[in-house]
């Protein structure tokens, strides 16, 4: 059974094209800060690091020493402890005392972190300063890891987990600056037309000359801050709506045969044909009997038959300015499979007729 490709056309109308500024742009100087740390997860049910893990053994010995108990690291036999690397994102304007999510990933050869508890561990930023402290139970989504007599069973991925709200902020995010110089907005998808459209939307709200598109990604606010301050200004701007410019793009997933194409995709006049040659070899086994009273033996021999079939190809001519809907109907009429579809679109692009960017997944 042949599966025809599925084409999804994204039609654009003025109501849908209008987007909020906050959905496509960010305030320059306001960003999250990446945090990283190291810690020990305790209380595992025999699924922790093996005794060969030097980092876990030494860290456990150091932990006990800090608590006043001197232990020879070589005498430790740990299976309920695992070393983990901790990662977290410190949101902009996060204040001390707020809680954040923390990710824990096994550093050694632990099979699972299910049921473990992370001991208090510091989370540091790129400047080496401590911005949060993490501690709490590690959730792995019900992962299971068991082994017995050489047989093993694993369900879900248990070597990493999450501590929901397991980190407590100790220091503000120094990477966030709102009142430092003129207000600038940065587009997540840089485009000169989109930047100019954003500047015009700000001018329409605050008056002519209130914004300037400095480049394809940056729009600078030239007006004065309102009486409510910079926070009120940002709140007003991020809820403005404007129509960004979109790049004509066709996305093809060869595995599923799905195509997603924007409404701006156009195809110049081009002729498309699709066909394939199939060659089938049938061994046609036959039994050869020896002559009567001869010393021969019965043999099974092949009398191969070769058949070559080539379906009648269809030639389709796409006129200039073909729309996405016309492209969908044409490809379906050709009965193209996902593999054929990719080849057809690549050939159309190579010929210069596809007036869009082709993205293969």
JOWOTA-V305780 format. One record per residue. N is the residue number from 1. RES is the residue in three letters. SS is DSSP state (a for helix, b for strand, c for the rest). D_LAST is the distance of its C-alpha to the last C-alpha in Angstrom with 2 decimals. Layout:
N RES SS D_LAST
N RES SS D_LAST
This chain:
1 UNK c 23.62
2 UNK c 20.90
3 UNK c 18.28
4 UNK c 17.77
5 UNK c 14.52
6 UNK b 14.60
7 UNK b 14.53
8 UNK b 15.22
9 UNK b 17.13
10 UNK b 17.97
11 UNK c 21.56
12 UNK c 23.36
13 UNK c 27.02
14 UNK a 29.29
15 UNK a 29.64
16 UNK a 25.96
17 UNK a 25.32
18 UNK b 27.96
19 UNK b 26.63
20 UNK b 28.64
21 UNK a 28.87
22 UNK a 28.26
23 UNK a 24.79
24 UNK a 23.49
25 UNK b 25.95
26 UNK b 27.79
27 UNK b 31.39
28 UNK c 31.69
29 UNK c 33.39
30 UNK c 32.33
31 UNK c 29.73
32 UNK c 29.36
33 UNK b 30.65
34 UNK b 29.08
35 UNK b 31.57
36 UNK b 31.80
37 UNK b 34.58
38 UNK b 35.91
39 UNK b 37.75
40 UNK b 39.11
41 UNK b 38.31
42 UNK b 41.47
43 UNK c 42.50
44 UNK c 39.97
45 UNK c 41.20
46 UNK c 41.14
47 UNK c 37.38
48 UNK c 37.76
49 UNK c 37.75
50 UNK c 39.92
51 UNK c 43.14
52 UNK c 41.41
53 UNK c 39.48
54 UNK a 41.73
55 UNK a 40.07
56 UNK a 40.67
57 UNK a 44.21
58 UNK a 45.21
59 UNK a 43.73
60 UNK a 45.61
61 UNK a 48.80
62 UNK a 48.46
63 UNK a 47.96
64 UNK a 51.11
65 UNK a 53.03
66 UNK a 52.30
67 UNK c 53.73
68 UNK c 56.87
69 UNK c 56.23
70 UNK c 56.33
71 UNK c 54.43
72 UNK c 53.88
73 UNK a 50.10
74 UNK a 50.80
75 UNK a 52.39
76 UNK c 49.39
77 UNK c 47.55
78 UNK c 44.64
79 UNK c 42.25
80 UNK c 42.01
81 UNK c 40.70
82 UNK b 37.28
83 UNK b 36.28
84 UNK b 33.34
85 UNK b 31.49
86 UNK b 31.44
87 UNK b 29.09
88 UNK b 29.47
89 UNK b 28.88
90 UNK b 32.14
91 UNK c 31.81
92 UNK c 33.47
93 UNK c 37.19
94 UNK c 37.30
95 UNK c 40.98
96 UNK c 42.82
97 UNK c 43.09
98 UNK c 39.79
99 UNK b 37.46
100 UNK b 33.81
101 UNK b 31.30
102 UNK b 31.03
103 UNK b 28.50
104 UNK b 30.10
105 UNK b 28.46
106 UNK b 30.54
107 UNK c 31.68
108 UNK c 33.55
109 UNK c 33.32
110 UNK c 33.92
111 UNK c 32.55
112 UNK c 32.44
113 UNK c 33.50
114 UNK c 34.37
115 UNK c 37.78
116 UNK c 38.13
117 UNK b 39.58
118 UNK b 38.67
119 UNK b 41.79
120 UNK b 42.15
121 UNK b 39.89
122 UNK b 39.53
123 UNK b 36.27
124 UNK b 36.39
125 UNK c 34.70
126 UNK c 33.93
127 UNK c 37.63
128 UNK c 38.82
129 UNK c 40.45
130 UNK b 40.29
131 UNK b 38.68
132 UNK b 38.47
133 UNK b 39.87
134 UNK b 37.94
135 UNK b 39.63
136 UNK b 39.24
137 UNK b 37.80
138 UNK c 34.31
139 UNK b 32.22
140 UNK c 29.63
141 UNK c 28.91
142 UNK c 31.29
143 UNK c 29.96
144 UNK b 32.26
145 UNK b 32.99
146 UNK b 36.04
147 UNK b 37.46
148 UNK b 40.69
149 UNK c 42.21
150 UNK c 39.05
151 UNK b 36.97
152 UNK b 34.38
153 UNK b 32.55
154 UNK b 29.73
155 UNK b 28.20
156 UNK c 25.63
157 UNK c 25.17
158 UNK c 28.62
159 UNK c 28.53
160 UNK b 27.38
161 UNK b 28.67
162 UNK b 29.58
163 UNK b 32.95
164 UNK b 32.87
165 UNK b 35.08
166 UNK b 36.26
167 UNK b 36.69
168 UNK b 39.60
169 UNK b 39.39
170 UNK c 42.24
171 UNK c 41.61
172 UNK c 40.10
173 UNK c 36.86
174 UNK c 38.31
175 UNK c 35.05
176 UNK c 35.64
177 UNK c 37.92
178 UNK c 38.62
179 UNK c 42.02
180 UNK c 41.46
181 UNK c 41.85
182 UNK c 40.47
183 UNK c 37.72
184 UNK b 34.34
185 UNK b 31.07
186 UNK b 27.70
187 UNK b 24.71
188 UNK c 21.44
189 UNK c 19.65
190 UNK c 22.28
191 UNK c 23.41
192 UNK a 26.95
193 UNK a 27.28
194 UNK a 26.19
195 UNK a 28.62
196 UNK a 31.39
197 UNK a 30.78
198 UNK a 31.04
199 UNK a 34.24
200 UNK a 35.70
201 UNK a 35.06
202 UNK a 36.95
203 UNK a 39.70
204 UNK a 40.11
205 UNK a 40.64
206 UNK a 42.78
207 UNK c 44.31
208 UNK c 43.73
209 UNK c 43.02
210 UNK c 41.67
211 UNK b 38.26
212 UNK b 36.98
213 UNK b 33.45
214 UNK c 33.78
215 UNK c 30.40
216 UNK c 26.86
217 UNK c 26.38
218 UNK b 29.97
219 UNK b 32.53
220 UNK b 36.03
221 UNK b 38.53
222 UNK c 41.97
223 UNK c 44.05
224 UNK c 46.22
225 UNK c 45.32
226 UNK c 46.85
227 UNK c 49.72
228 UNK c 47.37
229 UNK c 45.76
230 UNK a 42.27
231 UNK a 40.86
232 UNK a 42.06
233 UNK a 40.63
234 UNK a 37.11
235 UNK a 37.39
236 UNK a 38.34
237 UNK a 35.64
238 UNK a 32.65
239 UNK c 33.56
240 UNK c 33.82
241 UNK b 31.47
242 UNK b 30.10
243 UNK b 27.51
244 UNK c 24.86
245 UNK c 23.35
246 UNK c 19.71
247 UNK c 17.58
248 UNK c 16.66
249 UNK b 12.91
250 UNK b 10.80
251 UNK b 7.31
252 UNK b 6.07
253 UNK b 4.88
254 UNK c 6.78
255 UNK c 8.28
256 UNK c 9.92
257 UNK c 10.35
258 UNK b 9.92
259 UNK b 10.11
260 UNK b 11.21
261 UNK b 13.49
262 UNK b 16.20
263 UNK c 19.83
264 UNK c 20.33
265 UNK c 18.23
266 UNK b 20.80
267 UNK b 21.11
268 UNK c 24.21
269 UNK c 26.34
270 UNK b 24.74
271 UNK b 25.46
272 UNK b 22.86
273 UNK b 23.85
274 UNK b 22.12
275 UNK c 23.92
276 UNK c 24.10
277 UNK b 27.01
278 UNK b 27.85
279 UNK b 30.52
280 UNK b 32.28
281 UNK b 34.95
282 UNK b 37.48
283 UNK c 39.80
284 UNK c 42.61
285 UNK b 44.65
286 UNK b 48.45
287 UNK b 51.50
288 UNK b 54.15
289 UNK c 57.65
290 UNK c 60.40
291 UNK c 63.69
292 UNK c 66.52
293 UNK c 68.60
294 UNK c 66.27
295 UNK c 64.87
296 UNK c 61.30
297 UNK c 58.59
298 UNK c 56.11
299 UNK b 52.72
300 UNK b 49.32
301 UNK b 47.86
302 UNK b 44.75
303 UNK c 45.12
304 UNK c 41.54
305 UNK b 40.49
306 UNK b 37.59
307 UNK b 36.00
308 UNK b 33.56
309 UNK b 32.08
310 UNK b 29.99
311 UNK c 29.19
312 UNK c 30.42
313 UNK c 27.71
314 UNK b 27.49
315 UNK b 27.48
316 UNK b 26.24
317 UNK b 27.14
318 UNK b 25.23
319 UNK c 27.75
320 UNK c 27.27
321 UNK c 25.69
322 UNK b 23.83
323 UNK c 22.41
324 UNK a 19.30
325 UNK a 21.61
326 UNK a 22.91
327 UNK a 19.51
328 UNK a 18.83
329 UNK a 22.29
330 UNK a 22.05
331 UNK a 18.92
332 UNK a 20.52
333 UNK a 23.77
334 UNK a 22.34
335 UNK c 21.13
336 UNK c 17.85
337 UNK c 15.78
338 UNK a 11.97
339 UNK a 12.31
340 UNK a 14.91
341 UNK a 13.06
342 UNK a 10.42
343 UNK a 13.59
344 UNK a 15.52
345 UNK a 13.39
346 UNK a 13.21
347 UNK a 16.92
348 UNK a 17.70
349 UNK a 16.19
350 UNK a 18.15
351 UNK c 21.20
352 UNK c 21.05
353 UNK c 21.20
354 UNK b 17.93
355 UNK b 19.14
356 UNK c 15.93
357 UNK b 13.02
358 UNK b 10.02
359 UNK b 6.62
360 UNK b 3.82
361 UNK c 0.00
